[in-house]
Amino acid sequence: MASKAERIVVNAAGLVQGIVLVTFPAASTIFTDKSQYGLSSTQYGNMFLPQVAFAIAASLLGAGLARRISDKRVYLLGLACGTLSMVLLLASTLIKTNQPAAYPLLLVATAFLGAGFGLTVPVLNTYTSDFNPGSVDRSVLALNALLGLGTALAPVLVAVFVGLGFWWGLPVTSTVLLVLLLLVSLRLPLRADAAGGARGAPAPGRARLPARFWLYAAFAVCYGICETMNGNWSQLDMTTRLGASPTQASFALAAFWAMVTVGRVLFAGVERWLPERVTYRILPFVLVATFLLIGVLAKPHAVAGIAVFALAGLGCSALLPLTISFGERDLASMAAAMAGGVIAFYQLGYGIAAFGVGPLRGAGVSLSAIFGFAAIIAAVMGLLSFFVARPRSSSLMVGEASRDLAR
């Protein structure tokens, strides 16, 4: 049985991981400022390529690595990678005006950030599921709500530190939080099988992946595209199409991430009245509506744009954590690998949207048309939700009934 301290540390790690994950995007204006790093838009976008590649690789390899060295050591390794990423970012501030030297350092920093995310987040979801066997969906939603809160806090912290005259206060804060987590976590057992979960399954690479896994993978890719369209391109859409000021554009992004967090808390709290599977089937169509609204909005509707991006955050909120918790229950034979697999394909969707929009815009495709295409992706995700969030099979229900009788 997991201790209270273990549950607290896992939730705290989710919050810190959210802050760390958005440290680089939150400082985007610093990286492109000519008096700071002076990166071009292309250089700034390409800076995240190592992050995506290493996050996918770490997510896919994490389950196998955990079987060899334990989940706790994978989790600690992820925290160490995140810490090194922040240290490298801080080191780059010393040579920021020397772009030929600073840019490679930033690329290495984002690579370690991706590796840390890919190693840590799947293990955190595994811990949450195992430590709370009676409320898996709610606990996974709560963990991801804290991660979302961290992503919403990072831009606020950057603004505070910029106002104080030292933007690098954010990576310093992230480093301190990661080091504290490492020191506390080292003293705790953090065993993923503490609740008796099915974590001894064979590696998916040693056996054929179940056909249903690819439904979860496809859903995760679609979700990654939809989330990233809002998270990475909302500010540009606000300033170029809707006539928003930079402050209004920043507020739209903050509203999106804030509603992601609010939605995760909300849907975890109302699961008794609104079952998770119903939520899962509704939210993709909320995203369809928001993408269509974003596509038709034009100047001067900045305030309406903020409201629509906030609604998009609500539409995204519960989808990723529920995909993980559904998958771990549905595919129990590979439960240990499900979180990593879903995160990996989510990152693939992130990469498609993060780097694919630039070439499309260069080819003359408008942002409104691209958001319209994203509505099609969200609709596909909505159709997939009916296959992913299917009613529990009779065999699973019989198994649960047998366990109840045994008690």
Residue pairs with C-beta under 8 A, 6 or more apart in sequence:
1 194
1 195
2 127
2 130
2 131
2 194
2 195
3 188
5 188
6 127
6 131
6 188
6 189
6 190
6 194
7 131
7 132
9 181
9 184
9 185
9 188
9 190
10 124
10 127
10 128
10 131
10 143
10 190
11 142
11 143
11 146
12 146
12 181
13 75
13 79
13 120
13 124
13 181
13 185
14 124
14 143
14 144
14 146
14 147
14 150
15 146
15 147
15 149
15 150
16 150
16 174
16 177
16 178
16 181
17 82
17 116
17 117
17 120
17 121
17 124
17 147
17 150
18 146
18 147
18 148
18 149
18 150
18 151
18 152
18 153
18 154
19 150
19 151
19 153
19 154
19 157
19 170
19 173
19 174
19 177
20 82
20 85
20 86
20 113
20 116
20 117
20 150
20 174
20 177
20 178
21 113
21 117
21 147
21 150
21 151
21 154
22 150
22 151
22 154
22 155
22 257
23 86
23 89
23 113
23 154
23 170
23 171
23 174
24 31
24 47
24 48
24 51
24 89
24 109
24 110
24 113
25 154
25 231
25 232
26 154
26 155
26 157
26 158
26 170
27 158
27 167
27 170
28 44
30 36
30 37
30 162
30 167
31 37
31 39
31 44
31 47
31 106
32 38
32 39
32 40
32 41
32 44
36 96
36 97
37 92
37 96
37 97
37 99
37 102
37 103
37 106
38 97
38 99
39 47
39 99
39 103
41 358
42 358
43 103
45 354
45 355
45 358
46 355
47 103
47 106
47 107
47 110
48 110
48 354
48 355
49 107
49 110
49 351
49 355
50 107
50 108
50 110
50 111
50 114
51 110
51 111
51 113
51 114
51 117
52 114
52 347
52 348
52 350
52 351
52 354
53 111
53 114
54 111
54 112
54 113
54 114
54 115
54 118
55 114
55 115
55 117
55 118
55 343
55 344
55 347
56 114
56 118
56 344
56 347
56 348
56 351
57 115
57 118
58 78
58 114
58 115
58 116
58 117
58 118
58 119
59 118
59 119
59 121
59 122
59 340
59 341
59 343
59 344
59 347
60 340
60 341
60 344
61 340
62 74
62 118
62 119
62 122
62 123
62 340
63 122
63 203
63 204
63 336
63 337
63 340
63 341
64 203
64 205
64 337
65 74
65 119
66 73
66 74
66 123
66 192
66 336
67 203
67 336
70 191
71 123
71 126
71 127
71 190
71 191
71 192
71 199
72 185
72 189
72 190
72 191
72 192
74 119
74 123
75 119
75 120
75 123
75 124
75 127
75 185
75 190
76 182
76 185
76 186
77 119
78 115
78 116
78 117
78 118
78 119
78 120
78 121
78 123
79 116
79 120
79 178
79 181
79 182
79 185
80 116
80 182
81 112
81 113
81 115
81 116
81 119
82 112
82 113
82 116
82 117
82 120
82 174
82 178
83 116
83 175
83 178
83 179
83 182
84 112
84 116
85 109
85 110
85 111
85 112
85 113
85 116
86 109
86 171
86 172
86 174
86 175
86 178
87 175
88 105
88 106
88 108
88 109
88 112
89 106
89 109
89 168
89 171
90 168
90 171
90 172
90 175
91 105
92 102
92 105
92 106
92 109
93 168
95 101
95 102
95 105
96 102
114 347
117 343
118 340
118 343
118 344
118 347
121 147
121 339
121 343
122 339
122 340
122 343
123 192
123 339
124 143
125 140
125 143
125 144
125 321
125 324
125 325
125 328
125 339
126 192
126 197
126 199
126 328
126 335
126 336
126 339
127 190
127 192
128 136
128 139
128 140
128 142
128 143
129 136
129 139
129 140
129 197
129 325
129 328
129 335
130 192
130 193
130 194
130 195
130 196
130 197
130 199
131 139
131 194
131 195
132 138
132 139
132 195
133 195
133 196
133 197
136 325
136 328
136 329
137 268
137 271
137 276
137 321
137 322
137 325
137 326
138 268
138 271
140 321
140 322
140 324
140 325
141 264
141 265
141 267
141 268
141 318
141 321
141 322
141 325
142 264
142 265
142 268
143 321
144 264
144 320
144 321
145 261
145 264
145 265
145 268
148 257
148 260
148 261
148 264
148 317
149 261
151 257
151 260
151 261
152 254
152 257
152 258
152 260
152 261
154 170
155 250
155 253
155 254
155 257
156 254
157 169
157 170
157 173
158 167
158 170
159 250
160 169
161 167
161 168
161 169
161 170
192 199
192 336
193 199
193 200
197 335
198 332
198 333
198 335
198 336
199 335
199 336
200 336
201 332
201 333
201 334
201 335
201 336
201 337
202 333
202 334
203 337
204 213
204 334
204 337
204 341
209 334
210 331
210 333
210 334
212 330
212 331
213 327
213 331
213 334
213 338
213 341
215 384
215 387
215 388
216 323
216 326
216 327
216 331
216 338
216 341
216 342
216 345
216 388
217 341
217 342
217 345
218 345
218 384
219 323
219 381
219 384
219 385
219 388
220 320
220 323
220 342
220 343
220 344
220 345
220 346
220 348
220 349
221 345
221 346
221 348
221 349
221 352
222 349
222 377
222 378
222 380
222 381
222 384
223 316
223 319
223 320
223 323
223 346
223 349
223 381
224 345
224 346
224 347
224 348
224 349
224 350
224 351
224 352
224 353
225 349
225 350
225 352
225 353
225 374
225 377
226 287
226 291
226 316
226 349
226 353
226 374
226 377
226 378
226 381
227 316
227 320
227 349
227 350
227 353
228 349
228 350
228 352
228 353
228 354
229 291
229 353
229 357
229 370
229 371
229 374
230 256
230 309
230 312
230 313
230 316
231 253
231 256
231 257
232 353
232 354
232 357
233 353
233 357
233 367
233 370
234 249
234 252
234 253
234 256
234 309
235 249
235 250
235 252
235 253
236 249
236 367
237 294
237 305
237 367
237 371
238 244
238 248
238 249
238 252
238 302
238 305
238 306
238 309
239 245
239 246
239 249
240 367
241 297
241 298
241 299
241 367
241 368
242 297
242 298
242 299
242 300
242 301
242 302
242 304
242 305
243 299
243 300
243 301
243 302
244 252
244 302
244 305
244 306
245 302
248 302
248 303
248 305
248 306
251 306
252 305
252 306
252 309
252 310
253 309
255 306
255 307
255 309
255 310
255 313
256 309
256 310
256 312
256 313
256 316
257 313
258 310
258 313
259 310
259 311
259 312
259 313
259 314
259 317
260 313
260 314
260 316
260 317
261 317
262 313
262 314
262 317
263 313
263 314
263 315
263 316
263 317
263 318
264 317
264 318
264 321
266 317
267 274
267 276
267 279
267 317
267 318
268 318
271 279
276 318
276 322
276 325
276 326
276 389
277 389
277 391
279 318
279 322
280 318
280 319
280 322
280 326
280 385
280 388
280 389
281 382
281 385
281 386
281 389
283 314
283 315
283 316
283 317
283 318
283 319
284 315
284 319
284 378
284 379
284 381
284 382
284 385
285 378
285 379
285 382
286 311
286 312
286 314
286 315
287 312
287 315
287 316
287 375
287 378
287 381
288 375
288 378
288 379
288 382
289 311
289 315
290 308
290 309
290 311
290 312
290 315
291 312
291 371
291 372
291 374
291 375
291 378
292 372
292 375
293 308
293 311
294 305
294 308
294 309
294 312
294 368
294 371
295 368
295 369
295 371
295 372
295 375
296 368
297 304
297 305
297 308
315 378
319 381
320 342
320 346
322 389
323 342
323 388
324 338
324 339
324 342
324 343
326 388
326 389
327 338
327 339
327 341
327 342
328 335
328 338
328 339
329 335
329 396
331 338
334 341
353 374
357 367
357 370
360 370
361 367
361 370
